[in-house]
């Protein structure tokens, strides 16, 4: 797991906590902020996952090229 994936998970959790706090207190602004944080966190996590997969694919390609020599 890379930094973007970890930060995305943390932001998602923060968003869920904010939403729960907003629900408990009846604070719609806090709930909306939490929903936005959750979406941002999921997006960041997905971006980090994609970056990691591309890196792994490039690493595999590099190994394949070395083997072919």
PyMOL Python script that loads the backbone (N, CA, C, O; Angstrom):
from pymol import cmd

cmd.read_pdbstr("""\
ATOM      1  N   UNK A   1       0.853  -1.168   0.000  1.00  0.00           N
ATOM      2  CA  UNK A   1       0.000   0.000   0.000  1.00  0.00           C
ATOM      3  C   UNK A   1       0.905   1.240   0.000  1.00  0.00           C
ATOM      4  O   UNK A   1       1.870   1.316   0.761  1.00  0.00           O
ATOM      5  N   UNK A   2       0.584   2.191  -0.852  1.00  0.00           N
ATOM      6  CA  UNK A   2       1.408   3.394  -0.922  1.00  0.00           C
ATOM      7  C   UNK A   2       0.776   4.543  -0.114  1.00  0.00           C
ATOM      8  O   UNK A   2      -0.286   4.388   0.488  1.00  0.00           O
ATOM      9  N   UNK A   3       1.448   5.676  -0.119  1.00  0.00           N
ATOM     10  CA  UNK A   3       0.993   6.823   0.691  1.00  0.00           C
ATOM     11  C   UNK A   3      -0.391   7.315   0.298  1.00  0.00           C
ATOM     12  O   UNK A   3      -1.206   7.648   1.158  1.00  0.00           O
ATOM     13  N   UNK A   4      -0.655   7.359  -1.006  1.00  0.00           N
ATOM     14  CA  UNK A   4      -1.969   7.830  -1.457  1.00  0.00           C
ATOM     15  C   UNK A   4      -3.080   6.892  -0.988  1.00  0.00           C
ATOM     16  O   UNK A   4      -4.156   7.342  -0.593  1.00  0.00           O
ATOM     17  N   UNK A   5      -2.815   5.604  -1.034  1.00  0.00           N
ATOM     18  CA  UNK A   5      -3.816   4.649  -0.579  1.00  0.00           C
ATOM     19  C   UNK A   5      -4.090   4.825   0.920  1.00  0.00           C
ATOM     20  O   UNK A   5      -5.242   4.830   1.352  1.00  0.00           O
ATOM     21  N   UNK A   6      -3.023   4.967   1.701  1.00  0.00           N
ATOM     22  CA  UNK A   6      -3.183   5.152   3.143  1.00  0.00           C
ATOM     23  C   UNK A   6      -3.880   6.461   3.484  1.00  0.00           C
ATOM     24  O   UNK A   6      -4.780   6.495   4.323  1.00  0.00           O
ATOM     25  N   UNK A   7      -3.462   7.528   2.831  1.00  0.00           N
ATOM     26  CA  UNK A   7      -4.092   8.827   3.091  1.00  0.00           C
ATOM     27  C   UNK A   7      -5.554   8.802   2.671  1.00  0.00           C
ATOM     28  O   UNK A   7      -6.402   9.396   3.337  1.00  0.00           O
ATOM     29  N   UNK A   8      -5.853   8.124   1.577  1.00  0.00           N
ATOM     30  CA  UNK A   8      -7.231   8.003   1.127  1.00  0.00           C
ATOM     31  C   UNK A   8      -8.092   7.257   2.120  1.00  0.00           C
ATOM     32  O   UNK A   8      -9.224   7.658   2.390  1.00  0.00           O
ATOM     33  N   UNK A   9      -7.565   6.169   2.670  1.00  0.00           N
ATOM     34  CA  UNK A   9      -8.293   5.413   3.695  1.00  0.00           C
ATOM     35  C   UNK A   9      -8.561   6.291   4.915  1.00  0.00           C
ATOM     36  O   UNK A   9      -9.662   6.287   5.465  1.00  0.00           O
ATOM     37  N   UNK A  10      -7.543   7.042   5.329  1.00  0.00           N
ATOM     38  CA  UNK A  10      -7.692   7.913   6.501  1.00  0.00           C
ATOM     39  C   UNK A  10      -8.747   8.984   6.261  1.00  0.00           C
ATOM     40  O   UNK A  10      -9.559   9.267   7.142  1.00  0.00           O
ATOM     41  N   UNK A  11      -8.740   9.577   5.077  1.00  0.00           N
ATOM     42  CA  UNK A  11      -9.716  10.617   4.755  1.00  0.00           C
ATOM     43  C   UNK A  11     -11.123  10.024   4.685  1.00  0.00           C
ATOM     44  O   UNK A  11     -12.087  10.662   5.109  1.00  0.00           O
ATOM     45  N   UNK A  12     -11.242   8.829   4.161  1.00  0.00           N
ATOM     46  CA  UNK A  12     -12.545   8.158   4.103  1.00  0.00           C
ATOM     47  C   UNK A  12     -13.092   7.925   5.501  1.00  0.00           C
ATOM     48  O   UNK A  12     -14.268   8.174   5.767  1.00  0.00           O
ATOM     49  N   UNK A  13     -12.236   7.447   6.390  1.00  0.00           N
ATOM     50  CA  UNK A  13     -12.661   7.198   7.769  1.00  0.00           C
ATOM     51  C   UNK A  13     -13.043   8.512   8.450  1.00  0.00           C
ATOM     52  O   UNK A  13     -14.045   8.585   9.162  1.00  0.00           O
ATOM     53  N   UNK A  14     -12.234   9.544   8.224  1.00  0.00           N
ATOM     54  CA  UNK A  14     -12.544  10.861   8.793  1.00  0.00           C
ATOM     55  C   UNK A  14     -13.910  11.341   8.310  1.00  0.00           C
ATOM     56  O   UNK A  14     -14.687  11.901   9.083  1.00  0.00           O
ATOM     57  N   UNK A  15     -14.192  11.124   7.053  1.00  0.00           N
ATOM     58  CA  UNK A  15     -15.472  11.527   6.493  1.00  0.00           C
ATOM     59  C   UNK A  15     -16.639  10.778   7.123  1.00  0.00           C
ATOM     60  O   UNK A  15     -17.686  11.360   7.406  1.00  0.00           O
ATOM     61  N   UNK A  16     -16.446   9.484   7.339  1.00  0.00           N
ATOM     62  CA  UNK A  16     -17.507   8.684   7.962  1.00  0.00           C
ATOM     63  C   UNK A  16     -17.762   9.138   9.395  1.00  0.00           C
ATOM     64  O   UNK A  16     -18.906   9.174   9.849  1.00  0.00           O
ATOM     65  N   UNK A  17     -16.692   9.484  10.103  1.00  0.00           N
ATOM     66  CA  UNK A  17     -16.834   9.967  11.479  1.00  0.00           C
ATOM     67  C   UNK A  17     -17.577  11.306  11.491  1.00  0.00           C
ATOM     68  O   UNK A  17     -18.461  11.531  12.319  1.00  0.00           O
ATOM     69  N   UNK A  18     -17.206  12.189  10.564  1.00  0.00           N
ATOM     70  CA  UNK A  18     -17.896  13.482  10.481  1.00  0.00           C
ATOM     71  C   UNK A  18     -19.378  13.301  10.171  1.00  0.00           C
ATOM     72  O   UNK A  18     -20.230  13.979  10.746  1.00  0.00           O
ATOM     73  N   UNK A  19     -19.677  12.383   9.259  1.00  0.00           N
ATOM     74  CA  UNK A  19     -21.075  12.133   8.930  1.00  0.00           C
ATOM     75  C   UNK A  19     -21.847  11.623  10.140  1.00  0.00           C
ATOM     76  O   UNK A  19     -22.972  12.056  10.393  1.00  0.00           O
ATOM     77  N   UNK A  20     -21.245  10.709  10.882  1.00  0.00           N
ATOM     78  CA  UNK A  20     -21.896  10.174  12.075  1.00  0.00           C
ATOM     79  C   UNK A  20     -22.107  11.274  13.111  1.00  0.00           C
ATOM     80  O   UNK A  20     -23.161  11.348  13.742  1.00  0.00           O
ATOM     81  N   UNK A  21     -21.097  12.127  13.280  1.00  0.00           N
ATOM     82  CA  UNK A  21     -21.233  13.238  14.231  1.00  0.00           C
ATOM     83  C   UNK A  21     -22.327  14.198  13.774  1.00  0.00           C
ATOM     84  O   UNK A  21     -23.100  14.700  14.590  1.00  0.00           O
ATOM     85  N   UNK A  22     -22.387  14.446  12.483  1.00  0.00           N
ATOM     86  CA  UNK A  22     -23.430  15.310  11.941  1.00  0.00           C
ATOM     87  C   UNK A  22     -24.813  14.719  12.144  1.00  0.00           C
ATOM     88  O   UNK A  22     -25.765  15.440  12.442  1.00  0.00           O
ATOM     89  N   UNK A  23     -24.922  13.406  11.982  1.00  0.00           N
ATOM     90  CA  UNK A  23     -26.200  12.732  12.222  1.00  0.00           C
ATOM     91  C   UNK A  23     -26.618  12.836  13.685  1.00  0.00           C
ATOM     92  O   UNK A  23     -27.776  13.110  14.000  1.00  0.00           O
ATOM     93  N   UNK A  24     -25.645  12.611  14.573  1.00  0.00           N
ATOM     94  CA  UNK A  24     -25.955  12.634  16.006  1.00  0.00           C
ATOM     95  C   UNK A  24     -26.355  14.016  16.503  1.00  0.00           C
ATOM     96  O   UNK A  24     -27.219  14.155  17.369  1.00  0.00           O
ATOM     97  N   UNK A  25     -25.713  15.031  15.941  1.00  0.00           N
ATOM     98  CA  UNK A  25     -25.971  16.396  16.411  1.00  0.00           C
ATOM     99  C   UNK A  25     -27.005  17.131  15.566  1.00  0.00           C
ATOM    100  O   UNK A  25     -27.433  18.231  15.914  1.00  0.00           O
ATOM    101  N   UNK A  26     -27.402  16.521  14.462  1.00  0.00           N
ATOM    102  CA  UNK A  26     -28.352  17.188  13.569  1.00  0.00           C
ATOM    103  C   UNK A  26     -27.718  18.311  12.765  1.00  0.00           C
ATOM    104  O   UNK A  26     -28.420  19.187  12.259  1.00  0.00           O
ATOM    105  N   UNK A  27     -26.406  18.291  12.645  1.00  0.00           N
ATOM    106  CA  UNK A  27     -25.656  19.325  11.930  1.00  0.00           C
ATOM    107  C   UNK A  27     -25.493  18.899  10.469  1.00  0.00           C
ATOM    108  O   UNK A  27     -24.641  18.071  10.145  1.00  0.00           O
ATOM    109  N   UNK A  28     -26.315  19.472   9.600  1.00  0.00           N
ATOM    110  CA  UNK A  28     -26.283  19.104   8.179  1.00  0.00           C
ATOM    111  C   UNK A  28     -24.978  19.513   7.501  1.00  0.00           C
ATOM    112  O   UNK A  28     -24.502  18.814   6.606  1.00  0.00           O
ATOM    113  N   UNK A  29     -24.395  20.641   7.920  1.00  0.00           N
ATOM    114  CA  UNK A  29     -23.134  21.095   7.324  1.00  0.00           C
ATOM    115  C   UNK A  29     -22.017  20.092   7.611  1.00  0.00           C
ATOM    116  O   UNK A  29     -21.231  19.763   6.723  1.00  0.00           O
ATOM    117  N   UNK A  30     -21.951  19.610   8.844  1.00  0.00           N
ATOM    118  CA  UNK A  30     -20.930  18.637   9.230  1.00  0.00           C
ATOM    119  C   UNK A  30     -21.147  17.323   8.477  1.00  0.00           C
ATOM    120  O   UNK A  30     -20.185  16.684   8.050  1.00  0.00           O
ATOM    121  N   UNK A  31     -22.391  16.928   8.317  1.00  0.00           N
ATOM    122  CA  UNK A  31     -22.692  15.704   7.592  1.00  0.00           C
ATOM    123  C   UNK A  31     -22.270  15.837   6.125  1.00  0.00           C
ATOM    124  O   UNK A  31     -21.713  14.901   5.552  1.00  0.00           O
ATOM    125  N   UNK A  32     -22.533  16.989   5.527  1.00  0.00           N
ATOM    126  CA  UNK A  32     -22.146  17.224   4.132  1.00  0.00           C
ATOM    127  C   UNK A  32     -20.631  17.236   3.964  1.00  0.00           C
ATOM    128  O   UNK A  32     -20.102  16.685   2.998  1.00  0.00           O
ATOM    129  N   UNK A  33     -19.939  17.866   4.906  1.00  0.00           N
ATOM    130  CA  UNK A  33     -18.470  17.867   4.863  1.00  0.00           C
ATOM    131  C   UNK A  33     -17.944  16.438   4.948  1.00  0.00           C
ATOM    132  O   UNK A  33     -17.002  16.067   4.248  1.00  0.00           O
ATOM    133  N   UNK A  34     -18.554  15.657   5.800  1.00  0.00           N
ATOM    134  CA  UNK A  34     -18.142  14.261   5.947  1.00  0.00           C
ATOM    135  C   UNK A  34     -18.342  13.467   4.667  1.00  0.00           C
ATOM    136  O   UNK A  34     -17.491  12.666   4.281  1.00  0.00           O
ATOM    137  N   UNK A  35     -19.479  13.697   4.011  1.00  0.00           N
ATOM    138  CA  UNK A  35     -19.737  13.004   2.747  1.00  0.00           C
ATOM    139  C   UNK A  35     -18.707  13.407   1.696  1.00  0.00           C
ATOM    140  O   UNK A  35     -18.229  12.565   0.936  1.00  0.00           O
ATOM    141  N   UNK A  36     -18.366  14.687   1.653  1.00  0.00           N
ATOM    142  CA  UNK A  36     -17.356  15.161   0.698  1.00  0.00           C
ATOM    143  C   UNK A  36     -15.991  14.559   1.019  1.00  0.00           C
ATOM    144  O   UNK A  36     -15.264  14.154   0.111  1.00  0.00           O
ATOM    145  N   UNK A  37     -15.640  14.497   2.301  1.00  0.00           N
ATOM    146  CA  UNK A  37     -14.362  13.898   2.702  1.00  0.00           C
ATOM    147  C   UNK A  37     -14.323  12.417   2.320  1.00  0.00           C
ATOM    148  O   UNK A  37     -13.299  11.916   1.853  1.00  0.00           O
ATOM    149  N   UNK A  38     -15.432  11.732   2.519  1.00  0.00           N
ATOM    150  CA  UNK A  38     -15.478  10.309   2.191  1.00  0.00           C
ATOM    151  C   UNK A  38     -15.241  10.087   0.696  1.00  0.00           C
ATOM    152  O   UNK A  38     -14.472   9.205   0.313  1.00  0.00           O
ATOM    153  N   UNK A  39     -15.888  10.874  -0.134  1.00  0.00           N
ATOM    154  CA  UNK A  39     -15.709  10.748  -1.586  1.00  0.00           C
ATOM    155  C   UNK A  39     -14.270  11.086  -1.969  1.00  0.00           C
ATOM    156  O   UNK A  39     -13.665  10.389  -2.784  1.00  0.00           O
ATOM    157  N   UNK A  40     -13.723  12.145  -1.391  1.00  0.00           N
ATOM    158  CA  UNK A  40     -12.340  12.530  -1.684  1.00  0.00           C
ATOM    159  C   UNK A  40     -11.373  11.426  -1.270  1.00  0.00           C
ATOM    160  O   UNK A  40     -10.418  11.129  -1.988  1.00  0.00           O
ATOM    161  N   UNK A  41     -11.621  10.824  -0.121  1.00  0.00           N
ATOM    162  CA  UNK A  41     -10.759   9.744   0.349  1.00  0.00           C
ATOM    163  C   UNK A  41     -10.816   8.527  -0.553  1.00  0.00           C
ATOM    164  O   UNK A  41      -9.788   7.917  -0.846  1.00  0.00           O
ATOM    165  N   UNK A  42     -12.015   8.172  -0.996  1.00  0.00           N
ATOM    166  CA  UNK A  42     -12.157   7.025  -1.901  1.00  0.00           C
ATOM    167  C   UNK A  42     -11.460   7.296  -3.227  1.00  0.00           C
ATOM    168  O   UNK A  42     -10.851   6.401  -3.812  1.00  0.00           O
ATOM    169  N   UNK A  43     -11.553   8.536  -3.695  1.00  0.00           N
ATOM    170  CA  UNK A  43     -10.895   8.912  -4.945  1.00  0.00           C
ATOM    171  C   UNK A  43      -9.381   8.838  -4.802  1.00  0.00           C
ATOM    172  O   UNK A  43      -8.694   8.305  -5.673  1.00  0.00           O
ATOM    173  N   UNK A  44      -8.862   9.375  -3.697  1.00  0.00           N
ATOM    174  CA  UNK A  44      -7.415   9.343  -3.465  1.00  0.00           C
ATOM    175  C   UNK A  44      -6.926   7.904  -3.329  1.00  0.00           C
ATOM    176  O   UNK A  44      -5.865   7.564  -3.852  1.00  0.00           O
ATOM    177  N   UNK A  45      -7.675   7.066  -2.642  1.00  0.00           N
ATOM    178  CA  UNK A  45      -7.296   5.668  -2.488  1.00  0.00           C
ATOM    179  C   UNK A  45      -7.258   4.974  -3.846  1.00  0.00           C
ATOM    180  O   UNK A  45      -6.322   4.230  -4.137  1.00  0.00           O
ATOM    181  N   UNK A  46      -8.270   5.213  -4.678  1.00  0.00           N
ATOM    182  CA  UNK A  46      -8.318   4.600  -6.006  1.00  0.00           C
ATOM    183  C   UNK A  46      -7.147   5.066  -6.872  1.00  0.00           C
ATOM    184  O   UNK A  46      -6.558   4.270  -7.603  1.00  0.00           O
ATOM    185  N   UNK A  47      -6.813   6.355  -6.788  1.00  0.00           N
ATOM    186  CA  UNK A  47      -5.680   6.880  -7.538  1.00  0.00           C
ATOM    187  C   UNK A  47      -4.383   6.212  -7.074  1.00  0.00           C
ATOM    188  O   UNK A  47      -3.560   5.811  -7.897  1.00  0.00           O
ATOM    189  N   UNK A  48      -4.206   6.096  -5.777  1.00  0.00           N
ATOM    190  CA  UNK A  48      -3.012   5.444  -5.244  1.00  0.00           C
ATOM    191  C   UNK A  48      -2.920   3.992  -5.676  1.00  0.00           C
ATOM    192  O   UNK A  48      -1.840   3.499  -5.999  1.00  0.00           O
ATOM    193  N   UNK A  49      -4.064   3.306  -5.680  1.00  0.00           N
ATOM    194  CA  UNK A  49      -4.102   1.907  -6.100  1.00  0.00           C
ATOM    195  C   UNK A  49      -3.697   1.791  -7.569  1.00  0.00           C
ATOM    196  O   UNK A  49      -2.913   0.916  -7.936  1.00  0.00           O
ATOM    197  N   UNK A  50      -4.236   2.676  -8.403  1.00  0.00           N
ATOM    198  CA  UNK A  50      -3.898   2.658  -9.827  1.00  0.00           C
ATOM    199  C   UNK A  50      -2.411   2.928 -10.037  1.00  0.00           C
ATOM    200  O   UNK A  50      -1.767   2.268 -10.853  1.00  0.00           O
ATOM    201  N   UNK A  51      -1.864   3.900  -9.300  1.00  0.00           N
ATOM    202  CA  UNK A  51      -0.438   4.210  -9.420  1.00  0.00           C
ATOM    203  C   UNK A  51       0.411   3.004  -9.039  1.00  0.00           C
ATOM    204  O   UNK A  51       1.415   2.713  -9.688  1.00  0.00           O
ATOM    205  N   UNK A  52       0.006   2.312  -7.994  1.00  0.00           N
ATOM    206  CA  UNK A  52       0.755   1.134  -7.547  1.00  0.00           C
ATOM    207  C   UNK A  52       0.700   0.038  -8.605  1.00  0.00           C
ATOM    208  O   UNK A  52       1.716  -0.599  -8.886  1.00  0.00           O
ATOM    209  N   UNK A  53      -0.460  -0.189  -9.190  1.00  0.00           N
ATOM    210  CA  UNK A  53      -0.606  -1.234 -10.198  1.00  0.00           C
ATOM    211  C   UNK A  53       0.222  -0.911 -11.451  1.00  0.00           C
ATOM    212  O   UNK A  53       0.829  -1.805 -12.040  1.00  0.00           O
ATOM    213  N   UNK A  54       0.246   0.348 -11.850  1.00  0.00           N
ATOM    214  CA  UNK A  54       1.062   0.748 -12.997  1.00  0.00           C
ATOM    215  C   UNK A  54       2.541   0.517 -12.683  1.00  0.00           C
ATOM    216  O   UNK A  54       3.289   0.013 -13.521  1.00  0.00           O
ATOM    217  N   UNK A  55       2.951   0.886 -11.479  1.00  0.00           N
ATOM    218  CA  UNK A  55       4.338   0.667 -11.078  1.00  0.00           C
ATOM    219  C   UNK A  55       4.711  -0.803 -11.086  1.00  0.00           C
ATOM    220  O   UNK A  55       5.799  -1.169 -11.531  1.00  0.00           O
ATOM    221  N   UNK A  56       3.813  -1.648 -10.595  1.00  0.00           N
ATOM    222  CA  UNK A  56       4.069  -3.088 -10.593  1.00  0.00           C
ATOM    223  C   UNK A  56       4.156  -3.629 -12.018  1.00  0.00           C
ATOM    224  O   UNK A  56       4.992  -4.483 -12.313  1.00  0.00           O
ATOM    225  N   UNK A  57       3.293  -3.133 -12.898  1.00  0.00           N
ATOM    226  CA  UNK A  57       3.319  -3.581 -14.294  1.00  0.00           C
ATOM    227  C   UNK A  57       4.626  -3.175 -14.968  1.00  0.00           C
ATOM    228  O   UNK A  57       5.223  -3.960 -15.705  1.00  0.00           O
ATOM    229  N   UNK A  58       5.065  -1.947 -14.711  1.00  0.00           N
ATOM    230  CA  UNK A  58       6.330  -1.492 -15.296  1.00  0.00           C
ATOM    231  C   UNK A  58       7.511  -2.285 -14.751  1.00  0.00           C
ATOM    232  O   UNK A  58       8.451  -2.600 -15.482  1.00  0.00           O
ATOM    233  N   UNK A  59       7.454  -2.601 -13.474  1.00  0.00           N
ATOM    234  CA  UNK A  59       8.515  -3.408 -12.873  1.00  0.00           C
ATOM    235  C   UNK A  59       8.546  -4.799 -13.512  1.00  0.00           C
ATOM    236  O   UNK A  59       9.615  -5.328 -13.817  1.00  0.00           O
ATOM    237  N   UNK A  60       7.379  -5.375 -13.706  1.00  0.00           N
ATOM    238  CA  UNK A  60       7.302  -6.685 -14.366  1.00  0.00           C
ATOM    239  C   UNK A  60       7.812  -6.633 -15.783  1.00  0.00           C
ATOM    240  O   UNK A  60       8.479  -7.564 -16.234  1.00  0.00           O
ATOM    241  N   UNK A  61       7.511  -5.563 -16.494  1.00  0.00           N
ATOM    242  CA  UNK A  61       7.999  -5.386 -17.861  1.00  0.00           C
ATOM    243  C   UNK A  61       9.520  -5.285 -17.875  1.00  0.00           C
ATOM    244  O   UNK A  61      10.184  -5.849 -18.744  1.00  0.00           O
ATOM    245  N   UNK A  62      10.061  -4.558 -16.900  1.00  0.00           N
ATOM    246  CA  UNK A  62      11.513  -4.440 -16.802  1.00  0.00           C
ATOM    247  C   UNK A  62      12.174  -5.786 -16.574  1.00  0.00           C
ATOM    248  O   UNK A  62      13.211  -6.082 -17.167  1.00  0.00           O
ATOM    249  N   UNK A  63      11.578  -6.602 -15.716  1.00  0.00           N
ATOM    250  CA  UNK A  63      12.118  -7.953 -15.475  1.00  0.00           C
ATOM    251  C   UNK A  63      12.035  -8.802 -16.731  1.00  0.00           C
ATOM    252  O   UNK A  63      12.957  -9.561 -17.029  1.00  0.00           O
ATOM    253  N   UNK A  64      10.935  -8.680 -17.472  1.00  0.00           N
ATOM    254  CA  UNK A  64      10.765  -9.456 -18.691  1.00  0.00           C
ATOM    255  C   UNK A  64      11.801  -9.048 -19.735  1.00  0.00           C
ATOM    256  O   UNK A  64      12.330  -9.894 -20.455  1.00  0.00           O
ATOM    257  N   UNK A  65      12.087  -7.753 -19.814  1.00  0.00           N
ATOM    258  CA  UNK A  65      13.088  -7.292 -20.788  1.00  0.00           C
ATOM    259  C   UNK A  65      14.467  -7.791 -20.398  1.00  0.00           C
ATOM    260  O   UNK A  65      15.245  -8.184 -21.267  1.00  0.00           O
ATOM    261  N   UNK A  66      14.788  -7.784 -19.110  1.00  0.00           N
ATOM    262  CA  UNK A  66      16.092  -8.284 -18.672  1.00  0.00           C
ATOM    263  C   UNK A  66      16.249  -9.782 -18.978  1.00  0.00           C
ATOM    264  O   UNK A  66      17.324 -10.244 -19.360  1.00  0.00           O
ATOM    265  N   UNK A  67      15.148 -10.524 -18.798  1.00  0.00           N
ATOM    266  CA  UNK A  67      15.189 -11.962 -19.081  1.00  0.00           C
ATOM    267  C   UNK A  67      15.417 -12.233 -20.550  1.00  0.00           C
ATOM    268  O   UNK A  67      16.100 -13.190 -20.914  1.00  0.00           O
ATOM    269  N   UNK A  68      14.841 -11.384 -21.403  1.00  0.00           N
ATOM    270  CA  UNK A  68      14.920 -11.596 -22.855  1.00  0.00           C
ATOM    271  C   UNK A  68      16.330 -11.361 -23.385  1.00  0.00           C
ATOM    272  O   UNK A  68      16.661 -11.819 -24.479  1.00  0.00           O
ATOM    273  N   UNK A  69      17.139 -10.673 -22.646  1.00  0.00           N
ATOM    274  CA  UNK A  69      18.507 -10.362 -23.134  1.00  0.00           C
ATOM    275  C   UNK A  69      19.339 -11.545 -23.072  1.00  0.00           C
ATOM    276  O   UNK A  69      20.514 -11.493 -23.435  1.00  0.00           O
TER     277      UNK A  69
END
""", "prot")
cmd.dss("prot")
cmd.show_as("cartoon", "prot")
cmd.util.cbc("prot")
cmd.orient("prot")
